[in-house]
Amino acid sequence: MPAPVTLPRLSWGDPHSRRHALLVHGLGSDAALMWRYAVALADAGWRADAVDLRGHGSAPRALDYTIEAYATDLLHTAAADDEPWDLVVGHSLGGASATLASANAPAWTRRLVLIDPAIHLSDRDRKTVRTSQQRAFADTSQAAVRAEHPDWHELDIELKAAAAAAASRYAVEQTSVQNTPWDVREAASRLTVPTHVIAGDPAVYSIFDGALAEEVLRNPVVSMTVVPGTGHSPHRDDPDAAAAALLSWLG
């Protein structure tokens, strides 16, 4: 098992809440970019903690950027009361890492929500992700983010630009190189906690659809919602609908 690093975190909500959620961002992002889910959960009475993954934000840098290493870090990230997390929400890479963590240690979280998770990346998806990351590193200005995502909230534009500037380019590139093939389908088949996927709209762009979604949904603990009109980041493309999908499933 890879040696863990300690992940820095941001927190929202009442620190004394009995409901604790861990939020895990995607490749090239950071903890702050999970703010939409964090605010929705905090407003609903939760304590929400979001972490910077290794090589991202202010987290420690390392040489190992396998999904197993990311998952190991998450398993060593404890809730405030050292009890299992009541909920873990993971986007993209964070979703893949949380899937592996939960499959390997079912007591780690009581429920799991995966936001357009990177369960398995085809060659086409890998190329799309690589091109997107190259653009992000080539120009980390807010103007560049705004040009690519003109409908995003101004805070998301500001935070996405900051995340790109703070992330290690080496870490992001090695995450792709070291996870070839990129595939945690077997782990998804072993999930035992209630799990819900909030996916982007395939008509826009999603990395969790078609045969992959059908395969993962064969596990009876997994259910799914598609947020219409959104791409790979539903919480930035239609934050109200994405938050509603999360809260509706939590009940």
C-alpha positions in Angstrom: 0.0 0.0 0.0 1.4 3.5 -0.8 2.4 5.7 2.1 -0.3 8.2 2.8 0.1 12.0 2.9 -2.0 14.2 5.2 -4.5 16.2 3.1 -5.3 19.8 4.0 -9.0 20.6 4.2 -11.6 23.4 4.1 -14.8 23.2 6.2 -18.3 24.4 6.0 -21.2 24.1 8.5 -21.6 23.6 12.2 -18.4 21.9 13.5 -20.7 20.2 16.1 -23.0 18.6 13.6 -23.6 14.9 13.9 -23.6 14.5 10.1 -20.1 14.6 8.6 -19.4 14.7 4.8 -16.1 14.5 3.0 -15.8 16.2 -0.4 -13.2 15.1 -3.0 -12.4 17.2 -6.1 -11.3 16.1 -9.6 -8.1 16.2 -11.5 -6.5 19.7 -11.7 -9.0 21.2 -9.1 -8.9 21.6 -5.4 -11.0 21.6 -2.2 -12.4 25.1 -2.7 -14.1 24.0 -6.0 -16.4 21.7 -4.1 -18.0 24.7 -2.5 -21.4 24.3 -4.2 -22.0 20.9 -2.6 -20.4 22.1 0.7 -22.8 25.0 1.0 -25.8 22.9 0.1 -24.9 20.4 2.8 -24.0 23.0 5.4 -27.4 24.7 4.8 -29.0 21.3 5.4 -27.3 20.9 8.7 -24.2 19.0 7.8 -20.5 19.6 8.5 -18.7 19.4 5.2 -15.0 19.0 4.8 -13.3 19.2 1.4 -9.7 18.1 0.9 -6.9 19.0 -1.5 -5.7 15.8 -3.1 -2.0 15.0 -3.2 -0.2 17.3 -5.8 -3.2 19.7 -5.8 -3.8 23.0 -4.0 -1.6 23.1 -0.9 -1.4 19.3 -0.4 2.0 17.6 -0.2 3.7 16.6 -3.4 4.8 13.0 -4.0 6.0 10.7 -6.7 3.1 8.2 -6.6 -0.1 9.4 -8.4 -1.8 6.1 -8.8 -5.5 5.9 -7.9 -4.5 3.6 -5.2 -2.3 6.3 -3.7 -5.1 8.8 -3.8 -7.5 6.3 -2.2 -4.9 5.6 0.6 -4.8 9.3 1.4 -8.6 9.4 1.7 -8.7 6.3 3.9 -6.3 8.2 6.3 -8.6 11.3 6.3 -10.8 11.0 9.4 -14.0 12.8 10.3 -13.9 15.1 13.3 -15.2 12.4 15.7 -13.1 9.6 14.2 -16.3 7.8 13.2 -16.9 6.7 9.7 -17.9 9.5 7.3 -21.7 9.7 7.0 -21.2 10.7 3.3 -18.3 11.0 0.8 -18.9 13.0 -2.4 -16.2 12.5 -5.1 -16.0 14.2 -8.5 -14.2 12.6 -11.4 -10.7 11.5 -10.1 -12.1 12.0 -6.6 -15.0 9.7 -7.5 -12.6 7.0 -8.7 -10.4 7.3 -5.6 -13.4 7.3 -3.3 -14.8 4.2 -5.1 -11.5 2.3 -4.5 -11.3 3.5 -0.9 -14.9 2.4 -0.1 -14.6 -0.9 -1.9 -11.4 -1.7 0.0 -12.6 -0.5 3.4 -16.4 -0.6 3.5 -16.5 0.9 7.1 -14.8 4.1 5.8 -18.1 5.8 4.8 -21.8 5.0 5.3 -22.9 6.5 1.9 -21.1 7.5 -1.3 -22.0 10.0 -4.0 -20.0 10.0 -7.3 -20.1 13.0 -9.5 -19.5 12.0 -13.1 -16.9 9.6 -11.8 -13.8 8.6 -13.7 -14.4 4.9 -13.2 -13.0 3.9 -16.5 -11.4 6.2 -19.1 -11.4 5.1 -22.8 -8.6 6.4 -25.1 -11.1 9.1 -26.3 -11.8 10.2 -22.8 -8.1 10.2 -21.8 -7.3 12.4 -24.9 -10.1 14.8 -24.0 -8.9 15.1 -20.4 -5.3 15.5 -21.4 -6.2 18.3 -23.9 -8.3 20.0 -21.3 -5.5 20.0 -18.7 -3.0 21.2 -21.2 -5.3 24.2 -22.0 -5.7 24.9 -18.3 -1.9 24.9 -17.6 -1.2 27.0 -20.7 -3.2 29.9 -19.4 -4.3 30.0 -15.8 -6.0 33.3 -16.0 -9.6 34.0 -15.1 -10.1 35.3 -18.6 -9.2 31.9 -20.1 -11.6 30.0 -17.8 -14.3 32.5 -18.5 -13.8 32.2 -22.2 -14.2 28.4 -22.0 -17.0 28.4 -19.5 -18.9 31.7 -19.9 -22.0 30.5 -18.0 -20.2 29.5 -14.8 -20.6 31.5 -11.6 -17.9 34.1 -11.1 -16.7 32.3 -8.0 -16.1 29.1 -10.0 -14.2 31.0 -12.6 -12.0 32.6 -9.9 -11.5 29.3 -8.1 -10.8 27.2 -11.2 -8.1 29.6 -12.3 -6.5 29.6 -8.8 -6.6 25.8 -8.7 -4.9 25.5 -12.1 -2.1 27.8 -10.9 -1.7 25.9 -7.6 -1.7 22.4 -8.9 1.5 20.5 -9.8 1.7 20.0 -13.5 3.9 17.0 -12.8 1.2 15.5 -10.5 -1.6 16.0 -13.1 0.5 14.6 -16.0 1.6 11.6 -13.9 -1.9 10.8 -12.8 -2.6 10.0 -16.4 0.7 8.2 -17.0 0.6 6.1 -13.9 -3.0 5.0 -14.3 -2.7 3.2 -17.7 -5.2 1.6 -18.0 -7.5 3.8 -15.9 -10.0 1.4 -14.6 -11.7 0.9 -11.2 -14.7 -1.0 -12.5 -13.8 -4.1 -10.4 -13.8 -1.9 -7.3 -17.1 -0.4 -8.3 -18.5 -4.0 -8.5 -17.4 -4.5 -4.8 -19.1 -1.5 -3.4 -21.4 -2.4 -0.5 -22.6 1.0 0.8 -25.5 2.9 -0.8 -24.0 4.7 -3.7 -25.5 7.3 -6.0 -24.0 8.6 -9.3 -24.8 12.2 -10.4 -23.7 12.2 -14.0 -23.4 14.8 -16.7 -25.7 14.8 -19.7 -24.2 12.6 -22.5 -25.7 15.1 -25.0 -23.3 17.6 -23.6 -20.4 15.5 -22.3 -20.1 12.8 -19.6 -17.4 10.2 -18.8 -20.0 8.0 -17.1 -22.6 6.9 -19.6 -23.6 4.1 -22.0 -22.1 0.6 -21.4 -19.9 1.8 -18.5 -22.9 3.1 -16.6 -24.9 0.0 -17.3 -22.1 -2.2 -16.0 -21.6 -0.2 -12.8 -25.4 -0.1 -12.2 -25.5 -3.9 -12.1 -24.3 -3.5 -8.6 -27.6 -3.2 -6.7 -26.3 -0.6 -4.2 -25.6 1.8 -7.0 -28.3 4.2 -8.5 -27.9 7.2 -10.8 -29.3 10.6 -11.8 -28.4 12.5 -14.9 -28.4 16.3 -14.6 -29.8 17.5 -18.0 -27.9 20.1 -19.9 -24.7 19.7 -17.9 -21.3 18.4 -18.8 -18.5 16.7 -16.7 -19.0 19.2 -13.8 -22.7 19.4 -13.1 -22.1 21.5 -9.9 -20.6 24.2 -12.0 -22.9 23.9 -15.1 -26.2 23.8 -13.2 -25.3 24.1 -9.5 -28.9 24.3 -8.2 -29.9 21.1 -10.1 -26.8 19.3 -9.0 -27.3 20.2 -5.3 -30.9 19.2 -5.6 -29.9 15.8 -6.9 -27.6 15.3 -4.0 -30.1 16.4 -1.3 -33.0 14.5 -2.9 -31.0 11.2 -2.7 -30.0 11.9 0.8 -33.6 12.3 1.7 
